[in-house]
Structure formats: C-alpha cells, structure tokens
Amino acid sequence: MSDSNSLLRALPAIDRLLQQPALTALAERCPPVLLKEAAQAAVAELRRRILADPTTIDPETLSEEQVAQVAARHALARLAPNLRQVINATGTLLHTNLGRAPLATLALEAIVAVSCRYSNLELDLSDGRRGQRHAHVEELLCRLTGAEAAAVVNNNAGAVYLALAALAQGREGIVSRGELVEIGGAFRIPEVMAASGVRLVEVGATNKTHPRDYENAINEHTGLLLKVHTSNYRILGFSAEVSGAELVQLGRRHGIIVMEDLGSGMLFDLSEYGLPREPTVAEAVAAGIDIVTFSGDKLLGGPQAGILLGRRDLIEKIRKHPMARALRMDKLTLAALEATLRLYLDRARALREVPVLAMLAADPEELRLRTENFATRARQALNSRATLSVVSTPATVGGGALPLTELAGFALALTTDAVSVDQLAARLRRQSPPVVGRIADNQLLLNLRTVAPEEEDALLQSLTKALADTDE
C-alpha cells in the first residue's frame, strides 16, 4: 500500500500530460487554455483524493495515459454548451424552465436563412429606403386577428409595460382587484404599472367586480381601463368579472382607452380537442378592445415575443415611445415569429406543424400505443435493469396557460433497485442529451406527449446509458 507522499510524487506533470494522445487529439477542437485547465483539474482532483484518503487510490490510475484520459473527459465537458437541447419528458407542454414552446421546423429554417447572411430587416426592398421591422409580421397579424395595426417587442411583459407607458404615463389605470396577477418571476401587474408611470386604481373585490366599480372610479385623471386575462389561475365559485365588451362600452362613453392583456393569446379555438373555451385574440379585437397584448411563446407556439394589436393611432404612438427601441425584437426572433404566423394561415397545417398545437391536440389513444411501443423497446434495451410499466397520467399545459386543464394521456413509469428514483432522475439529466422527467409515487414518469417522435431514439439511448451507469 502506497503512502500519500509517494502517490503525490507519482502525479504526472502538466506539460507531459498535454503531450499524451488523448489530449493532443483534441487540439483542433479545444483551445490550448482549456486543455491545460482540464489537465490541471484532473491532477488537482487526484491530489485532493490522495490527501483525503490515499488508500482509495490505485497507483496505476496515476499513469500519464490514464490521467490524460480523465483530463480529456474534463475538456470535452467544457466544450459542451451551457445552453443545450433537453428532452422534455415531464408532460408539461410550456415548461418555462425548459424554454416553453418548441419551434416549428419552418421557423427554424427561417432563423437559419436570415442569420447566416444579411437580410432586409429594416430595408424596404421596393424603394430601397429604410423600413420598419414590424412590417415583416404586421400584415400577417392583422389578417389573422382583424386588428388595424400591430407591433412586436421582445416579450409580453415588455408589451404591457410599453403600452402603459406610451398611452397612460402620468395618469391612472383602472384594474379589477381580481386581475392583479403575478406573471412569473415575481413580476406583478401593479409593479409593471408603477414602472411605466401609470398610477394603479384598484376596483371591485377579489372575487367580484361589476361595471359600476369601474364607472365610479373614472375621473379626469383616468388614462385607461386595463383588463388582465387570468391565464395562470382561476377564481371559482361566488365570482363575477366585467367582460371586455362591457369595458369597451364604458370606455366609449367616457372616451377612455381600453386595453386587455391576454397573457397567453390563442389564435384558434381548441375546445373541440377537450380544452376549455378560451378567448381568442380575434374575439378580443372584434369586441372593440383598443389595445390587445399577448405572448408569442405560449399557446401561439412561436418564439418569445410580446405582440401588440389594436387601433392604428395607438399602435403608432406605442412605436414612437423611446422604450420601443430598448424592447424591440431581434431579427432571429422576428424570422421565427413570421414563419410561425404563416403556418396559422392554414389551420390544418398549423395543427400538424406547430409543436404546441400538435401536442395539445394529440389523441390519448395514439399516445397510449406510442408509449407501449416505446416501453417494449426500452425493456429490450435495458435488459431487466429497471421495472417499467405504462401508467395513465395527465399532462399539463404550463407556462401560465390553461391552469386547470389536464390532458389525458399515459407515461412510462420506471423504478430500479440499483438507485433511488431521485438518483435516476439526476443520472438522466447528466446524459447527452439530458432528459427531464417527473417524479410521482416514487416512480420516474416519462410522458411522451412532450417528446417529439424523432427524439425517441435519443431518449432511449440516454435512458440506457443512465441505467448502465447504475452497474458501475
């Protein structure tokens, strides 16, 4: 048995490690500084282990060849991007932590097309003069919703902030107490209003608000009436709210702007697929709402974006506000949004090709068959290293949309005696690609509703590797 001093003396020198084939083979892929850091990290880890307990070290593992191989793994890990593809097997369609809506293939192609070359982002090709980036999507948005004009910014919180600042800064905005929502990350409607310079006036009660509540609060300082769709929670039971149409009538009588934040805007009614009836963007526009805002990366199924629709004079005022430039959308997001909106021109095609819509409309029986087929493949690949079964479990929409909605479906349930279910979930997150599932009833559930069919092979490979690791 070697003592710690002899083991420490046996540690290879960094310059000799860098000459080993395992590291020289990475020279073209990995910058020299990262190779050196990886070698230093490998030696430092061995030194730490030796000082902690030399009896755990096999002297043969200190050879230059073996330490170089460890360093090479360190280097490859450092080459991996921090932001990378993950397989979402949680059954939550719009998982905020996993990037919300996956994009349609057409949107990805549009991003590539405008990113690898120059584009006409702010150039009017008809006359060669400077154009507006809004123009690439405005006509589509107006056609799909019936709005007079449209503008886009980088997210819906930005859209709400910009509209408030442009239309009612220094004045009062009247909102129902039941609609003072928190929109995620501790960003709340009262705080957004305060930041935009609009003084909040709360009316009604948490559970009930009537038209007279707004009427009684209107005065010479009122800048707008704001309705916020409670897309991320529901008030049930003894409750009442004022509809957008009622607010429009009130606003018309007093000459006051009416604005509605739909949060997660829907362009199609999907109630035929068992989803609850949600107001569509076109319905809000048809009701006469002056300004409508909603997200691009929720039920629309596009990139992160804040979309503003409504009266042309108000949209022009919003565009001219100084903060519009700070919140403007970049060319890649704009390309993805335009491509996504074009899919909506054909309802059947959108339901097939916009991933979120396809997942929402997925048939439970088809999901059961797909899950059972995957389970058969997994049993063969795992060779009894885990217990697998197909269980009935709902999926959820997530992303602050349709909060009470459960989508009937099935999941693959896994357990293994080798590690705990938490350890198994952690092993799956360390694979390439990482897999994120859901733990319930001491089982790891993999819900294929949120896994694209073309991801199944990669899911099986990651699952096989994670369970093979349990044998080590």
N, C-alpha and C positions, 0 to 999 in steps of 0.2 A: 504494500500500500504506500503510495507516494504522499509526502507531506506537502503542505501548501507552498513552501519556498521552492521546492523542486518543480512543482507544477507551474508556478508563476514564471520561473526561468524558462520553462518549455514553451511558453506562449510565443507564437511567431511574430516577427517584426512586420510592421505595416507595409514597408516597401517590398518585402518579399511576397507578402500576400497579394499585392497588386500585380505581381508577375505570374500568378497562377492562372492556368487556362480558364477556370470558372469565372474569373473576373475580367481577363483580357478579352474573353468572348463577348462581353457586354460593352466594350469600349465604344462601339459605334452608336449604341442606343442610350448609353448613360454618361452624363458629363463626368469628367475626372473627379470633380469635387464630391459628387455623390458616391462614386466608387470608394474614394478614400474614407468618407464618413461611414459608409457601410462596413468597411474593414475595421475601422476603429470601434464601431458599435459591437461587432462580433467579438472582438478581443475584450472590450470592456465588459460584456456580459459574462464571458468566461472568467475574467478576473473576479467579478463580483461573486460568482458561484464558488470559485476556489476559496475566497476569503470567508464565505458564509459556511461552507462545509466541503472540504477537499475530498471527503470520502465519496461524494456524489459524482466525481469527475473520473472518467476513463481516460488515461493518458493518451490513448490512441486518437481520441477526438481532438487533441491539440495539434495534430499534424497540419502543416501548411495547406495541404489539399482539402482536408475536411473543414478547417476554419474558413477557407476561401469559399467553399460551397455554402456555408452558413452566411457569409458576407454577401454572396451573390443573391441569396434569397432576400436579404435586407435591401439590397439595391433594387431588385425587381419590385419589392413592395413600395419603395419610394417613388418608382416610376409610375405607379398606378395613380390615376387622377383622384383627387378627393371627391369631386362630384362625378358620379358614375351611374350607370344603369343599374336598377334594382328590380327584381321580380316581386311584384306586389301580389302576395297570396293571402292578404288579410280579409278580402271580401269587402273592403271599403273602397268604393269607386273613386271618390275625390279625396284621397288621403293627402291632407295638407303637408304632412311630414315627408311624403314621397312624391311631392311635386304636382299634386292634383291631376288635372286631365292629361292623359297621354294624347299626343297629336296624331292626326290622320296622316297617312302616307303622303297625300297630296301636299299637306302643309310642310312636311319635312323636305320634300322636293323643292318647294318654293324657297325655303330657307337656304338650301344649298345653292340654288340658282342665283340669288341676289347677294350671297356672301362671298363667293369666290371670284366675282367680277364686280365692276362698277354697276350702278343701277340709276334709274330715273327717280330717285327718292324725292327730290324736290325740284324736278325739272319737268316742265310741260313740253312734251315732245312735239306737240302740234305747232307751237310758235317759238320754241327754244328759250322761252323765258322761265324765270323761277316759278315753281309751282308750290303746292301745299301737300304735305304728306297725308293729310286727312283725305285728300281726293281719291286715293287708291282704294278706300273702303267706303266712302260716304254714299256713293250711289247704291252699292250693294245693301248697306244697312237700311237706307231709305226704302229700297224696293222690298226688302224682307219685312219691314215693320210698318210702313206707311208714314214714317216721320218726314218732316220737311227738310231737316238737316241733321248732320251727325258730326261728332268729333270723338277722338280716341286719345287716351292717355295711358300711363303705364300700369295702373291698377284701379280698382273701383273705389278704394278709399281716397285715392287721388282725384278721381272723377267727382266724388261727393264734395271733397274739400274745394276743388276748383270752381264748381258750380256755385257753391255757397259764397265763396269769396268774390266771384265775379258779379253775382246777382243780388246779394243782400249784405255785403260787408258794411258794418256800422249800423245795421238795422236789426230787427227782431225776426226770428224764425219760430213759428209755432209748430210744436210736435206733440203728439199724444204721449202720455207717460207710458203707455203700454208698448211704445215703439222706440224707446231709448235703448237700443240694442248695443251689445258689445260685439264687435265684428271680428274678434280674434286677436290674439297677442295683446290683450288689454286695451285695444283701441276702441273707444266708445263714441257714439254719436254726439253726446254733449261735449266731449273733448275735441272732436273734429270741428264742431261748430265754433267752439271757443277759439281754436287755432285759425279759423277762417275769418274771424272778426264778426261773427253773427251772434247776437245775444239770444240765448235759448229761452223760450217761453213754454213751459210745460202746461198741458191741459188734460182734463179728464182724470180718470183713475187708472190704476194698473190694469184692471180687467175690463173697464168700460169707459168708452169715450163717445160722446154724442156730437152732432153738428153744432149744437148750441154752445158747446165748450169752446170750439174754435171761434164762433161768432162773437162770443163775449170777450175774447182775448184780442180781437183785431182792433188796432188803433192806428194813429198816424205814423207810428214808428214801425209798423209791420212790413217786413220786406218780402216774406214768402211763407207759404204753408208747406210743410215738409211731411210727407208720408214715407214711412220706412217699412218695407215688407219684412215681416218677421220670418225670414227664411231659415234661421238657425234655431228656432224654438217655437212653441205653440202655447197660447193661452186657451185653456179649455174650460168648459162649464159655464158659469154665470158670467158671460163676457159679451162685449159688443165693440165694434170698431166702425169708423167712418170710411166709407168706400172712396176710391179715387174719384169716381163720378160725382159723388156728393161734394167732395172738396173742390172739384172743378167749378161746380155751380156757385159755391160760396166765393171762390176766388174771382170768378167773372163778375159777380155782383159788386165786389169791392175793388176790382182792378188790381188784384194781387196775384203774383206768380205762384203756381202750384208745381211742386217738384216731388217726384217719387223715386226712392232708391229701392229697386227691386232686388238688389243683392245678387242673387243667382238667377239671371234672366233666362227664360226659356223662349225659344222661337217656335217650338212645336208643342201642341197639347199631346202629352203622352199618357193620358188617362186610360186609353184603350189597352195599355200594357199593365194595367193594375196599379198604376201610380196615382196618387191623389191629384185632384184637379188644382193646378197652379195657374196663376195669372200669367199670360204670355206677354211679351213685350209689345206686340201689336195691339193687344187689348188695352194696355195702358195708354198707348198712343191714341187709339181710337176713342178712349174715354175723354180725351182732351187734356191730359196731363201736359204741362208746358215743357218740363224737362224730366227725362227718364234716365236713370243710370243703372248699370249692371256690370257684372264681371264677364270676362272672356274665357276664363279658365275653369269655370264651374260647369253648369248644365249646358252651356254653349259648346263645351268640349274643345275650345281653342287654347291659345297661349294666354299667359297672364296679361290682362288688359282691363282698362276701365272705359266703358262705352257710354257716351252721352248722346241722347237723341231728343229732338223736340223742335220748338219754334225756331225758324231761321234767324230771327233777330237776336234771340237769346244765345243761340249757339255761336253766332258771330261775336257777341260780347264775351263769351267764355274763351273763345280762341284768342282774343286780343288781350286777355289778362296777362300780366307779367309772369305769373306762375305757370302758365301754359307751356312755356319753353322748358321749365325745370321738370315738368311732369310728362313731357312728350314721349311718344313711343319710338323705339329704335327700329331700324329697317328690317331686322330679322323677325321681330315680333309682328311687325306690320305685314310682312310677307306671309307669315303663318296664319294671321287673322284673315287676310283676304282669301287665302286658299280655303280655309275652313268655311267662311261665309259662302263661297261659291258652291260648296257641296250642299248647302241648305237650299239652293235653287231647285234641287230635285229631292223631294222628301225621301223617296225610297233609297236613293243613293246615300243620303246623309245618314239614314238609319243603319246602312251597311258599313259605311266607311269612317264615320266619326266614332272613335272608340267608345266614348262615354255613352253615346246613344245606343250603340250595339250592345253594350253591357247592360244598360237599363232595360232594353227590350229582349234580352236573352230568354229563351224558353226554359223553364225549370226542368222539364223532362230531358231536353237536349243536354243540359248541364249535368244531370244525373248520369246519363250514358257516357258523357265525356269523362266524368270523374271516375266512373267504374272502369273505363278502359285504361285510364292513367294508373289507377290502383293496381290493375293486372300487370302493367309494365313495371311498376315500382316493386311489386312483390318479387318478380323475376330478377330484377336488378339488385335488390337488397339482400336476397338470399337469407331470409329469416333473421336479419339483424334488427328488425323492428316489427311491431304489430300494427297492421294497417286495417282500417275499415272506412267505409263510406257512410257518413252521417248526414242527416238533414239539419241544415243550419242556415239562417238567413244572412244575406249580405245587406250592407247599408250604403247609402249614397255618400254621406260625409261632406266635408268641405263647407259646412254651414248651409246645406241644401236638404230639403225634404226631411226634417229631423225625426219625424215619427214613422218614416217609411222603412219597412223591412221587405227585402226582395227574396222571395222563396228560392231555395236552392240547396246545394249539397257541398260537402267538403271532404277532403281526405284527412282522417284523424290518425295521428301517429303517436306511438309510445315505444320506448326501448328500455330494457333493464340496464343497459350499459351506462347511461347518463340520465340526469333529470330532464324534465321537459324544458326547463329554463336553459339548461346547458345545451340541449339540442337546438333550441331556437338561436342561441348565441353562435353555435357552430355554423348554422345555416347563414347567418348574417356575415360570417367571415369568408364565405365561399366567393367564387368568381363565376358568374355574377352572384351577388348577395341575394338571399331570399328572405323576405319578411312575411311571417305567418302570424297567426293569432292563437293565444293560449286560452283554453276553456276546459273546465272539468278535468284538469291535469292531463290534457292532451294537446298536441300541437295540431292546429287545423290549417290546412292549405285549401283555400277556396279558389277554384278555377274560374269563377266569374270574372275576376280581375286579372287573370293570367291569359295573355294572348295565346291562341293555338300554336303560333310559331315559337313561343317561349317554352313549350312543354319539354322539349329535349334538353334545353339548358337547365330547367327546373329539376329534371330527373338526374342530370349529371351532378348538380350541386347537392341534391339530396343524397345521392350515392356516396359522394366524397365526404359529406358531413358525417354519415353513419359509418363510413370506413374509418374515419378518424377515431371513432369510439373504440376501435380494436387496438389502437396504439397505446 
